Amino acid sequence: MNEIIESLPGIKRGDTLKMSWSLPLDFADLISTVLVQINQSNGDEIEDLTVALVGDTETHRVWSISATAIQTKTWPIKTLLFDIKHIAVDGSVI
């Protein structure tokens, strides 16, 4: 399965999480849906996060995710991973 997995150090249980990323418009135009999960390093899912489309710049499309302190307070105390999936119109993960 094609996945983009990124680790974000420095977030602690009970912190507010905010993250954004961008992709070039030529690539971003192929994407119909973005899904983000927080997972344990063994692959067990912790939580699905809501993805917001922030908008376009001249050259890039920008998305963001966030989690409240209430949400992160329930996350286990260990290294967690983001699993970010960009899904094309045909359903394939790109």
Stockholm file with secondary structure:
# STOCKHOLM 1.0

chainA/1-94         MNEIIESLPGIKRGDTLKMSWSLPLDFADLISTVLVQINQSNGDEIEDLTVALVGDTETHRVWSISATAIQTKTWPIKTLLFDIKHIAVDGSVI
#=GR chainA/1-94 SS CCCEEECCTTCCTTCCEEEEEEEEHHHHTTEEEEEEEEEETTSCEEEEECEEEEEECSSEEEEEEEECHHHHHTSCSSCEEEEEEEEETTSCBC
#=GC SS_cons        CCCEEECCTTCCTTCCEEEEEEEEHHHHTTEEEEEEEEEETTSCEEEEECEEEEEECSSEEEEEEEECHHHHHTSCSSCEEEEEEEEETTSCBC
//
